[in-house]
Amino acid sequence: MGKVSKGVKCSVIGCNESAVRSINKNKIMNSDIKTTGERQVYLCRVHYKDLKKTSKKQDDIERIRWKG
């Protein structure tokens, strides 16, 4: 059992929702989400959805840049 299934709270400052996903902090560095935590960041449904939207845009730009 992981921490998410045990009921850890969202790591975003000011959010008290229960987390649904855990992500490495390096993947969140490029987003505007302010979090607490050292290595792993736990995100609720709303913040995970926002992260997916911003990372998809960045991944598309990176893919286009490498494809040429």
Gaussian input, Z-matrix of N, CA and C with variables (Angstrom, degrees):
# hf/3-21g

backbone

0 1
 N
 C     1     B1
 C     2     B2     1     A1
 N     3     B3     2     A2     1     D1
 C     4     B4     3     A3     2     D2
 C     5     B5     4     A4     3     D3
 N     6     B6     5     A5     4     D4
 C     7     B7     6     A6     5     D5
 C     8     B8     7     A7     6     D6
 N     9     B9     8     A8     7     D7
 C    10    B10     9     A9     8     D8
 C    11    B11    10    A10     9     D9
 N    12    B12    11    A11    10    D10
 C    13    B13    12    A12    11    D11
 C    14    B14    13    A13    12    D12
 N    15    B15    14    A14    13    D13
 C    16    B16    15    A15    14    D14
 C    17    B17    16    A16    15    D15
 N    18    B18    17    A17    16    D16
 C    19    B19    18    A18    17    D17
 C    20    B20    19    A19    18    D18
 N    21    B21    20    A20    19    D19
 C    22    B22    21    A21    20    D20
 C    23    B23    22    A22    21    D21
 N    24    B24    23    A23    22    D22
 C    25    B25    24    A24    23    D23
 C    26    B26    25    A25    24    D24
 N    27    B27    26    A26    25    D25
 C    28    B28    27    A27    26    D26
 C    29    B29    28    A28    27    D27
 N    30    B30    29    A29    28    D28
 C    31    B31    30    A30    29    D29
 C    32    B32    31    A31    30    D30
 N    33    B33    32    A32    31    D31
 C    34    B34    33    A33    32    D32
 C    35    B35    34    A34    33    D33
 N    36    B36    35    A35    34    D34
 C    37    B37    36    A36    35    D35
 C    38    B38    37    A37    36    D36
 N    39    B39    38    A38    37    D37
 C    40    B40    39    A39    38    D38
 C    41    B41    40    A40    39    D39
 N    42    B42    41    A41    40    D40
 C    43    B43    42    A42    41    D41
 C    44    B44    43    A43    42    D42
 N    45    B45    44    A44    43    D43
 C    46    B46    45    A45    44    D44
 C    47    B47    46    A46    45    D45
 N    48    B48    47    A47    46    D46
 C    49    B49    48    A48    47    D47
 C    50    B50    49    A49    48    D48
 N    51    B51    50    A50    49    D49
 C    52    B52    51    A51    50    D50
 C    53    B53    52    A52    51    D51
 N    54    B54    53    A53    52    D52
 C    55    B55    54    A54    53    D53
 C    56    B56    55    A55    54    D54
 N    57    B57    56    A56    55    D55
 C    58    B58    57    A57    56    D56
 C    59    B59    58    A58    57    D57
 N    60    B60    59    A59    58    D58
 C    61    B61    60    A60    59    D59
 C    62    B62    61    A61    60    D60
 N    63    B63    62    A62    61    D61
 C    64    B64    63    A63    62    D62
 C    65    B65    64    A64    63    D63
 N    66    B66    65    A65    64    D64
 C    67    B67    66    A66    65    D65
 C    68    B68    67    A67    66    D66
 N    69    B69    68    A68    67    D67
 C    70    B70    69    A69    68    D68
 C    71    B71    70    A70    69    D69
 N    72    B72    71    A71    70    D70
 C    73    B73    72    A72    71    D71
 C    74    B74    73    A73    72    D72
 N    75    B75    74    A74    73    D73
 C    76    B76    75    A75    74    D74
 C    77    B77    76    A76    75    D75
 N    78    B78    77    A77    76    D76
 C    79    B79    78    A78    77    D77
 C    80    B80    79    A79    78    D78
 N    81    B81    80    A80    79    D79
 C    82    B82    81    A81    80    D80
 C    83    B83    82    A82    81    D81
 N    84    B84    83    A83    82    D82
 C    85    B85    84    A84    83    D83
 C    86    B86    85    A85    84    D84
 N    87    B87    86    A86    85    D85
 C    88    B88    87    A87    86    D86
 C    89    B89    88    A88    87    D87
 N    90    B90    89    A89    88    D88
 C    91    B91    90    A90    89    D89
 C    92    B92    91    A91    90    D90
 N    93    B93    92    A92    91    D91
 C    94    B94    93    A93    92    D92
 C    95    B95    94    A94    93    D93
 N    96    B96    95    A95    94    D94
 C    97    B97    96    A96    95    D95
 C    98    B98    97    A97    96    D96
 N    99    B99    98    A98    97    D97
 C   100   B100    99    A99    98    D98
 C   101   B101   100   A100    99    D99
 N   102   B102   101   A101   100   D100
 C   103   B103   102   A102   101   D101
 C   104   B104   103   A103   102   D102
 N   105   B105   104   A104   103   D103
 C   106   B106   105   A105   104   D104
 C   107   B107   106   A106   105   D105
 N   108   B108   107   A107   106   D106
 C   109   B109   108   A108   107   D107
 C   110   B110   109   A109   108   D108
 N   111   B111   110   A110   109   D109
 C   112   B112   111   A111   110   D110
 C   113   B113   112   A112   111   D111
 N   114   B114   113   A113   112   D112
 C   115   B115   114   A114   113   D113
 C   116   B116   115   A115   114   D114
 N   117   B117   116   A116   115   D115
 C   118   B118   117   A117   116   D116
 C   119   B119   118   A118   117   D117
 N   120   B120   119   A119   118   D118
 C   121   B121   120   A120   119   D119
 C   122   B122   121   A121   120   D120
 N   123   B123   122   A122   121   D121
 C   124   B124   123   A123   122   D122
 C   125   B125   124   A124   123   D123
 N   126   B126   125   A125   124   D124
 C   127   B127   126   A126   125   D125
 C   128   B128   127   A127   126   D126
 N   129   B129   128   A128   127   D127
 C   130   B130   129   A129   128   D128
 C   131   B131   130   A130   129   D129
 N   132   B132   131   A131   130   D130
 C   133   B133   132   A132   131   D131
 C   134   B134   133   A133   132   D132
 N   135   B135   134   A134   133   D133
 C   136   B136   135   A135   134   D134
 C   137   B137   136   A136   135   D135
 N   138   B138   137   A137   136   D136
 C   139   B139   138   A138   137   D137
 C   140   B140   139   A139   138   D138
 N   141   B141   140   A140   139   D139
 C   142   B142   141   A141   140   D140
 C   143   B143   142   A142   141   D141
 N   144   B144   143   A143   142   D142
 C   145   B145   144   A144   143   D143
 C   146   B146   145   A145   144   D144
 N   147   B147   146   A146   145   D145
 C   148   B148   147   A147   146   D146
 C   149   B149   148   A148   147   D147
 N   150   B150   149   A149   148   D148
 C   151   B151   150   A150   149   D149
 C   152   B152   151   A151   150   D150
 N   153   B153   152   A152   151   D151
 C   154   B154   153   A153   152   D152
 C   155   B155   154   A154   153   D153
 N   156   B156   155   A155   154   D154
 C   157   B157   156   A156   155   D155
 C   158   B158   157   A157   156   D156
 N   159   B159   158   A158   157   D157
 C   160   B160   159   A159   158   D158
 C   161   B161   160   A160   159   D159
 N   162   B162   161   A161   160   D160
 C   163   B163   162   A162   161   D161
 C   164   B164   163   A163   162   D162
 N   165   B165   164   A164   163   D163
 C   166   B166   165   A165   164   D164
 C   167   B167   166   A166   165   D165
 N   168   B168   167   A167   166   D166
 C   169   B169   168   A168   167   D167
 C   170   B170   169   A169   168   D168
 N   171   B171   170   A170   169   D169
 C   172   B172   171   A171   170   D170
 C   173   B173   172   A172   171   D171
 N   174   B174   173   A173   172   D172
 C   175   B175   174   A174   173   D173
 C   176   B176   175   A175   174   D174
 N   177   B177   176   A176   175   D175
 C   178   B178   177   A177   176   D176
 C   179   B179   178   A178   177   D177
 N   180   B180   179   A179   178   D178
 C   181   B181   180   A180   179   D179
 C   182   B182   181   A181   180   D180
 N   183   B183   182   A182   181   D181
 C   184   B184   183   A183   182   D182
 C   185   B185   184   A184   183   D183
 N   186   B186   185   A185   184   D184
 C   187   B187   186   A186   185   D185
 C   188   B188   187   A187   186   D186
 N   189   B189   188   A188   187   D187
 C   190   B190   189   A189   188   D188
 C   191   B191   190   A190   189   D189
 N   192   B192   191   A191   190   D190
 C   193   B193   192   A192   191   D191
 C   194   B194   193   A193   192   D192
 N   195   B195   194   A194   193   D193
 C   196   B196   195   A195   194   D194
 C   197   B197   196   A196   195   D195
 N   198   B198   197   A197   196   D196
 C   199   B199   198   A198   197   D197
 C   200   B200   199   A199   198   D198
 N   201   B201   200   A200   199   D199
 C   202   B202   201   A201   200   D200
 C   203   B203   202   A202   201   D201

   B1=1.4469
   B2=1.5169
   B3=1.3047
   B4=1.4482
   B5=1.5149
   B6=1.2989
   B7=1.4572
   B8=1.5206
   B9=1.3319
   B10=1.4648
   B11=1.5240
   B12=1.3136
   B13=1.4652
   B14=1.5187
   B15=1.3195
   B16=1.4585
   B17=1.5236
   B18=1.3305
   B19=1.4640
   B20=1.5192
   B21=1.3207
   B22=1.4600
   B23=1.5306
   B24=1.3278
   B25=1.4641
   B26=1.5243
   B27=1.3111
   B28=1.4642
   B29=1.5209
   B30=1.3310
   B31=1.4675
   B32=1.5226
   B33=1.3136
   B34=1.4596
   B35=1.5263
   B36=1.3197
   B37=1.4568
   B38=1.5283
   B39=1.3217
   B40=1.4568
   B41=1.5186
   B42=1.3124
   B43=1.4619
   B44=1.5290
   B45=1.3358
   B46=1.4601
   B47=1.5200
   B48=1.3212
   B49=1.4573
   B50=1.5259
   B51=1.3124
   B52=1.4605
   B53=1.5269
   B54=1.3186
   B55=1.4599
   B56=1.5193
   B57=1.3348
   B58=1.4584
   B59=1.5206
   B60=1.3435
   B61=1.4620
   B62=1.5194
   B63=1.3229
   B64=1.4599
   B65=1.5185
   B66=1.3367
   B67=1.4547
   B68=1.5216
   B69=1.3128
   B70=1.4478
   B71=1.5236
   B72=1.3208
   B73=1.4572
   B74=1.5237
   B75=1.3265
   B76=1.4623
   B77=1.5223
   B78=1.3214
   B79=1.4631
   B80=1.5191
   B81=1.3235
   B82=1.4629
   B83=1.5287
   B84=1.3113
   B85=1.4617
   B86=1.5266
   B87=1.3257
   B88=1.4582
   B89=1.5183
   B90=1.3068
   B91=1.4597
   B92=1.5243
   B93=1.3225
   B94=1.4617
   B95=1.5195
   B96=1.3044
   B97=1.4630
   B98=1.5273
   B99=1.3256
   B100=1.4674
   B101=1.5163
   B102=1.3340
   B103=1.4543
   B104=1.5201
   B105=1.3304
   B106=1.4535
   B107=1.5147
   B108=1.2946
   B109=1.4524
   B110=1.5128
   B111=1.3128
   B112=1.4499
   B113=1.5255
   B114=1.3260
   B115=1.4642
   B116=1.5220
   B117=1.3053
   B118=1.4549
   B119=1.5221
   B120=1.3159
   B121=1.4530
   B122=1.5164
   B123=1.3011
   B124=1.4606
   B125=1.5188
   B126=1.3457
   B127=1.4573
   B128=1.5205
   B129=1.3380
   B130=1.4602
   B131=1.5314
   B132=1.3016
   B133=1.4569
   B134=1.5334
   B135=1.3184
   B136=1.4640
   B137=1.5285
   B138=1.3242
   B139=1.4592
   B140=1.5243
   B141=1.3204
   B142=1.4642
   B143=1.5267
   B144=1.3210
   B145=1.4588
   B146=1.5275
   B147=1.3309
   B148=1.4609
   B149=1.5274
   B150=1.3180
   B151=1.4612
   B152=1.5257
   B153=1.3293
   B154=1.4630
   B155=1.5219
   B156=1.3267
   B157=1.4629
   B158=1.5193
   B159=1.3228
   B160=1.4583
   B161=1.5221
   B162=1.3261
   B163=1.4584
   B164=1.5256
   B165=1.3275
   B166=1.4657
   B167=1.5199
   B168=1.3139
   B169=1.4651
   B170=1.5270
   B171=1.3206
   B172=1.4585
   B173=1.5213
   B174=1.3234
   B175=1.4581
   B176=1.5221
   B177=1.3378
   B178=1.4640
   B179=1.5272
   B180=1.3324
   B181=1.4598
   B182=1.5243
   B183=1.3199
   B184=1.4634
   B185=1.5261
   B186=1.3182
   B187=1.4558
   B188=1.5253
   B189=1.3159
   B190=1.4658
   B191=1.5252
   B192=1.3252
   B193=1.4451
   B194=1.5311
   B195=1.3220
   B196=1.4618
   B197=1.5247
   B198=1.3286
   B199=1.4607
   B200=1.5202
   B201=1.3200
   B202=1.4527
   B203=1.4619
   A1=109.70
   A2=115.15
   A3=120.10
   A4=111.29
   A5=115.11
   A6=120.46
   A7=112.03
   A8=117.08
   A9=120.04
   A10=110.09
   A11=116.65
   A12=119.73
   A13=111.92
   A14=117.77
   A15=121.17
   A16=112.28
   A17=117.61
   A18=120.32
   A19=114.81
   A20=118.75
   A21=121.45
   A22=109.14
   A23=116.47
   A24=122.03
   A25=110.80
   A26=116.26
   A27=123.68
   A28=109.62
   A29=117.21
   A30=122.59
   A31=113.61
   A32=118.17
   A33=121.34
   A34=108.32
   A35=115.59
   A36=120.87
   A37=109.56
   A38=116.44
   A39=122.58
   A40=114.28
   A41=119.29
   A42=122.14
   A43=108.93
   A44=116.46
   A45=121.08
   A46=112.55
   A47=117.74
   A48=121.46
   A49=110.31
   A50=116.98
   A51=119.90
   A52=109.29
   A53=116.11
   A54=122.23
   A55=110.97
   A56=116.21
   A57=122.21
   A58=111.66
   A59=117.92
   A60=121.65
   A61=109.69
   A62=115.41
   A63=120.92
   A64=107.58
   A65=115.98
   A66=121.85
   A67=108.27
   A68=116.43
   A69=121.62
   A70=109.18
   A71=117.17
   A72=121.08
   A73=112.62
   A74=118.61
   A75=121.40
   A76=112.12
   A77=118.32
   A78=121.30
   A79=112.21
   A80=117.37
   A81=121.37
   A82=111.33
   A83=118.21
   A84=121.98
   A85=112.97
   A86=118.77
   A87=121.51
   A88=113.64
   A89=118.16
   A90=120.25
   A91=110.50
   A92=115.93
   A93=122.05
   A94=112.56
   A95=118.07
   A96=121.93
   A97=109.22
   A98=116.53
   A99=122.38
   A100=108.55
   A101=116.33
   A102=120.23
   A103=111.35
   A104=113.68
   A105=121.18
   A106=106.84
   A107=117.97
   A108=120.86
   A109=110.90
   A110=115.52
   A111=120.37
   A112=112.07
   A113=117.72
   A114=120.87
   A115=111.93
   A116=116.90
   A117=121.96
   A118=110.00
   A119=116.02
   A120=122.74
   A121=107.12
   A122=116.33
   A123=121.95
   A124=108.42
   A125=115.71
   A126=121.04
   A127=111.23
   A128=115.06
   A129=120.50
   A130=108.40
   A131=116.46
   A132=121.39
   A133=112.38
   A134=117.52
   A135=121.72
   A136=111.14
   A137=116.89
   A138=119.80
   A139=111.56
   A140=118.34
   A141=120.51
   A142=110.26
   A143=116.78
   A144=120.97
   A145=110.82
   A146=117.11
   A147=121.02
   A148=111.20
   A149=116.71
   A150=120.91
   A151=111.00
   A152=117.18
   A153=120.33
   A154=111.05
   A155=117.19
   A156=120.60
   A157=111.17
   A158=117.27
   A159=119.56
   A160=111.38
   A161=117.92
   A162=119.40
   A163=111.30
   A164=117.86
   A165=120.30
   A166=110.04
   A167=116.91
   A168=120.24
   A169=110.57
   A170=116.74
   A171=120.58
   A172=111.50
   A173=117.42
   A174=120.79
   A175=111.40
   A176=116.80
   A177=120.01
   A178=111.22
   A179=116.17
   A180=120.04
   A181=110.01
   A182=116.75
   A183=120.81
   A184=111.20
   A185=117.78
   A186=122.12
   A187=110.66
   A188=116.86
   A189=121.64
   A190=110.58
   A191=116.28
   A192=120.57
   A193=110.39
   A194=118.25
   A195=121.31
   A196=112.31
   A197=116.74
   A198=120.10
   A199=110.90
   A200=115.66
   A201=119.90
   A202=111.19
   D1=135.45
   D2=178.31
   D3=-95.87
   D4=179.73
   D5=-178.12
   D6=-70.18
   D7=-31.80
   D8=-179.60
   D9=-64.18
   D10=-44.15
   D11=-179.81
   D12=-69.96
   D13=-20.65
   D14=177.55
   D15=-82.76
   D16=-12.21
   D17=174.02
   D18=103.19
   D19=33.49
   D20=177.49
   D21=-67.75
   D22=150.73
   D23=-178.97
   D24=-86.99
   D25=163.58
   D26=178.83
   D27=-64.18
   D28=139.49
   D29=-177.34
   D30=-84.65
   D31=-3.11
   D32=-179.66
   D33=-73.73
   D34=135.89
   D35=-178.28
   D36=-64.29
   D37=124.83
   D38=178.62
   D39=93.07
   D40=1.04
   D41=-179.41
   D42=-110.56
   D43=133.72
   D44=-179.56
   D45=-117.87
   D46=16.51
   D47=178.83
   D48=-74.61
   D49=160.39
   D50=176.56
   D51=-79.94
   D52=145.26
   D53=-175.03
   D54=-78.65
   D55=148.74
   D56=175.67
   D57=-116.97
   D58=-18.44
   D59=-179.13
   D60=-142.52
   D61=151.86
   D62=171.30
   D63=-119.28
   D64=138.59
   D65=-175.18
   D66=-137.06
   D67=148.53
   D68=174.89
   D69=-64.94
   D70=140.03
   D71=-176.19
   D72=-64.48
   D73=-25.18
   D74=179.36
   D75=-63.99
   D76=-29.05
   D77=179.93
   D78=-76.21
   D79=-16.53
   D80=-177.66
   D81=-97.36
   D82=-9.98
   D83=-175.76
   D84=-55.36
   D85=-35.10
   D86=-175.81
   D87=-84.24
   D88=-8.33
   D89=-178.56
   D90=-94.21
   D91=173.40
   D92=-178.60
   D93=-90.53
   D94=7.40
   D95=-176.80
   D96=-78.23
   D97=125.20
   D98=177.46
   D99=-94.63
   D100=119.54
   D101=-174.70
   D102=-126.18
   D103=165.60
   D104=170.26
   D105=-111.48
   D106=158.33
   D107=179.74
   D108=122.57
   D109=159.86
   D110=-175.99
   D111=-98.95
   D112=-63.45
   D113=-175.69
   D114=-108.28
   D115=-50.11
   D116=-178.71
   D117=-100.13
   D118=141.45
   D119=176.67
   D120=-121.30
   D121=132.91
   D122=-179.43
   D123=-105.63
   D124=130.29
   D125=-174.57
   D126=-122.12
   D127=141.70
   D128=173.58
   D129=-79.45
   D130=178.85
   D131=-176.65
   D132=-61.71
   D133=-43.18
   D134=-176.85
   D135=-66.37
   D136=-47.20
   D137=-178.28
   D138=-70.98
   D139=-32.27
   D140=176.88
   D141=-66.76
   D142=-38.44
   D143=178.03
   D144=-64.49
   D145=-42.02
   D146=176.86
   D147=-63.48
   D148=-40.71
   D149=178.98
   D150=-63.93
   D151=-40.98
   D152=179.07
   D153=-62.47
   D154=-39.70
   D155=-179.84
   D156=-64.51
   D157=-46.99
   D158=-177.84
   D159=-70.59
   D160=-38.07
   D161=-179.01
   D162=-71.45
   D163=-29.46
   D164=177.77
   D165=-65.74
   D166=-42.06
   D167=178.35
   D168=-63.29
   D169=-43.60
   D170=-179.86
   D171=-67.32
   D172=-38.36
   D173=178.37
   D174=-65.95
   D175=-38.79
   D176=177.59
   D177=-63.55
   D178=-42.30
   D179=178.91
   D180=-63.98
   D181=-42.96
   D182=179.70
   D183=-65.23
   D184=-38.93
   D185=179.27
   D186=-64.84
   D187=-42.77
   D188=178.77
   D189=-65.00
   D190=-39.12
   D191=-178.55
   D192=-64.97
   D193=-41.27
   D194=-178.77
   D195=-77.37
   D196=-29.21
   D197=-178.26
   D198=-71.74
   D199=-34.79
   D200=176.73
   D201=85.12

